[in-house]
Amino acid sequence: MTGAARAGPAGPGHDGDPEGGGPHPDPAADAGRGADADADAAAVAELLGRTPAGSFEVVVRADGGRPAVIANAPFLSDGTPMPTRYWLVDPDLREVVSTLESTGGVRRAEEAVPMDRITEAHARYAAERDALIPPGHTGPRPSGGVGGTRQGVKCLHAHLAWWLTGADDPVGEWTARQIGLHPT
């Protein structure tokens, strides 16, 4: 597997792949791109194996432009709260992260990353998502941090997805190292 390019504090950068392969942020996203947005909707539906239940934009792309990470709106089309802002849709990354999780990766991540850093990441993630909720919204709201959890680590996929956007997610960074996307 090649390394991944991801956004950093100063914009797109490369971690371990001089050719720039792997997922990379799409700073233009896909809002209002007409046919391109339709193509993305079809591609994401194929990657998920179902029609997405809410609006989203592609924020990280794999080689060849295939969607790798989507950013979900805070509510599904029916108004149901959507706590997971960033969703890993790249099938290769999903598979390797699933393998990591199935071999104790969540527990190892919690042991490796200080809990205060995890808690801070959850707060930043929730604040970013909650900033998208219109002022005066009444009714149910999404809650929790990365992957909808309030403490600890629930889903390495969600952490990696957020990290690939350039976010400061220590669990996402740990996950990237474990799967060879980030130099040690």
C-alpha positions as CSV (number, residue, x, y, z in Angstrom):
1,M,0.0,0.0,0.0
2,T,1.3,3.4,-0.8
3,G,1.5,6.3,1.6
4,A,-1.2,9.0,1.7
5,A,-1.2,12.7,1.1
6,R,-3.2,14.6,3.6
7,A,-3.8,18.2,4.5
8,G,-1.6,19.7,7.2
9,P,-1.6,23.1,8.9
10,A,-0.2,24.7,5.8
11,G,-2.3,22.8,3.3
12,P,-1.8,19.6,1.3
13,G,1.4,17.6,2.2
14,H,2.8,14.2,1.6
15,D,3.5,11.6,4.3
16,G,5.7,8.9,3.0
17,D,4.8,9.0,-0.7
18,P,7.0,11.2,-2.9
19,E,4.6,10.5,-5.9
20,G,1.6,11.9,-4.0
21,G,-0.4,8.7,-4.3
22,G,-3.2,7.6,-2.0
23,P,-6.0,9.7,-0.6
24,H,-5.7,13.4,-0.7
25,P,-7.9,16.3,0.4
26,D,-10.2,17.9,-2.2
27,P,-10.1,21.6,-1.1
28,A,-12.8,22.5,-3.6
29,A,-15.0,19.8,-2.2
30,D,-18.0,19.1,-4.4
31,A,-20.7,21.7,-3.5
32,G,-22.5,22.9,-6.5
33,R,-20.5,21.0,-9.1
34,G,-23.6,19.6,-11.0
35,A,-22.6,16.6,-13.0
36,D,-19.5,16.0,-10.9
37,A,-21.7,16.0,-7.7
38,D,-24.0,13.5,-9.4
39,A,-21.0,11.3,-10.3
40,D,-19.8,11.5,-6.7
41,A,-23.3,10.6,-5.4
42,A,-23.3,7.5,-7.6
43,A,-19.7,6.6,-6.7
44,V,-20.4,6.9,-3.0
45,A,-23.6,4.9,-3.3
46,E,-21.6,2.2,-5.0
47,L,-18.9,2.3,-2.4
48,L,-21.4,2.1,0.5
49,G,-23.6,-0.4,-1.2
50,R,-26.6,1.8,-0.6
51,T,-27.9,5.3,-1.3
52,P,-26.6,7.7,1.3
53,A,-29.3,8.7,3.8
54,G,-28.2,12.4,4.0
55,S,-26.2,15.0,2.2
56,F,-22.5,14.9,2.0
57,E,-19.5,16.2,0.2
58,V,-16.3,14.4,-0.9
59,V,-13.4,15.9,1.1
60,V,-10.6,13.4,0.4
61,R,-10.0,11.5,-2.8
62,A,-7.9,8.4,-3.6
63,D,-5.8,8.0,-6.7
64,G,-7.8,8.5,-9.8
65,G,-10.2,10.8,-8.1
66,R,-12.3,8.1,-6.4
67,P,-14.0,9.3,-3.2
68,A,-12.1,8.2,-0.1
69,V,-13.6,10.3,2.7
70,I,-17.0,12.1,2.8
71,A,-18.1,14.8,5.2
72,N,-21.7,14.2,6.3
73,A,-24.2,16.9,7.1
74,P,-25.2,16.9,10.8
75,F,-28.7,15.5,10.0
76,L,-29.9,12.8,7.6
77,S,-32.5,13.7,5.0
78,D,-35.3,12.6,7.5
79,G,-33.9,14.9,10.2
80,T,-32.3,12.1,12.2
81,P,-29.1,13.4,13.9
82,M,-25.9,12.1,12.2
83,P,-23.0,12.2,14.8
84,T,-20.4,10.9,12.3
85,R,-19.2,13.9,10.4
86,Y,-16.3,12.1,8.5
87,W,-16.9,8.7,6.9
88,L,-14.2,6.5,5.3
89,V,-15.6,5.2,2.0
90,D,-12.4,4.0,0.4
91,P,-12.8,0.2,0.3
92,D,-9.0,-0.6,0.5
93,L,-8.6,1.6,3.6
94,R,-11.8,0.3,5.1
95,E,-10.6,-3.3,4.8
96,V,-7.1,-2.7,6.3
97,V,-8.6,-0.7,9.2
98,S,-11.2,-3.4,9.8
99,T,-8.3,-5.9,10.0
100,L,-6.6,-3.6,12.5
101,E,-9.7,-3.3,14.6
102,S,-10.4,-7.1,14.5
103,T,-6.9,-7.7,15.9
104,G,-7.3,-5.4,19.0
105,G,-6.5,-2.1,17.3
106,V,-9.1,-0.1,19.3
107,R,-7.7,-1.3,22.6
108,R,-4.1,-0.7,21.5
109,A,-5.0,2.8,20.3
110,E,-6.5,3.6,23.7
111,E,-3.3,2.3,25.4
112,A,-1.0,4.2,23.0
113,V,-2.7,7.6,22.9
114,P,-3.1,9.6,26.2
115,M,-6.8,9.9,27.1
116,D,-6.6,13.7,27.5
117,R,-5.6,13.9,23.8
118,I,-8.5,11.6,22.8
119,T,-10.9,13.7,24.8
120,E,-9.6,16.9,23.3
121,A,-10.0,15.4,19.8
122,H,-13.6,14.4,20.6
123,A,-14.4,18.0,21.7
124,R,-12.9,19.5,18.5
125,Y,-14.8,17.1,16.3
126,A,-18.1,17.8,18.0
127,A,-17.5,21.5,17.9
128,E,-16.8,21.4,14.1
129,R,-19.9,19.3,13.5
130,D,-22.1,21.4,15.8
131,A,-21.1,24.6,14.1
132,L,-23.0,23.4,11.1
133,I,-26.3,23.2,13.0
134,P,-28.4,26.2,12.3
135,P,-28.9,28.6,15.3
136,G,-32.2,28.1,17.0
137,H,-32.5,24.4,15.9
138,T,-34.9,22.6,18.1
139,G,-35.2,18.9,18.3
140,P,-32.7,16.1,18.5
141,R,-29.1,17.0,17.9
142,P,-26.1,14.8,17.0
143,S,-23.9,14.1,20.1
144,G,-20.6,12.7,21.0
145,G,-17.2,13.2,19.3
146,V,-15.5,11.0,16.7
147,G,-17.8,8.3,15.6
148,G,-20.5,9.5,18.0
149,T,-18.6,8.4,21.2
150,R,-18.1,10.6,24.2
151,Q,-15.0,8.9,25.6
152,G,-12.3,6.5,24.5
153,V,-12.1,5.1,21.1
154,K,-15.0,3.5,19.2
155,C,-14.1,3.4,15.5
156,L,-10.7,3.6,14.0
157,H,-12.3,4.2,10.6
158,A,-13.9,7.5,11.7
159,H,-10.6,8.6,13.3
160,L,-8.6,7.9,10.2
161,A,-11.2,9.6,8.0
162,W,-11.0,12.8,10.0
163,W,-7.1,12.6,10.2
164,L,-7.0,12.3,6.4
165,T,-8.8,15.6,6.1
166,G,-5.8,17.3,7.9
167,A,-7.4,17.3,11.3
168,D,-5.3,16.9,14.5
169,D,-6.6,13.5,15.5
170,P,-4.0,11.5,17.5
171,V,-6.0,8.3,17.1
172,G,-6.2,8.8,13.4
173,E,-2.5,9.5,13.2
174,W,-1.8,6.3,15.3
175,T,-4.1,4.4,12.9
176,A,-2.3,5.8,9.8
177,R,1.0,4.7,11.3
178,Q,-0.3,1.2,12.0
179,I,-1.4,0.7,8.4
180,G,1.6,2.3,6.8
181,L,0.1,5.7,5.7
182,H,2.4,7.8,8.0
183,P,6.1,7.4,8.7
184,T,7.0,6.3,12.2
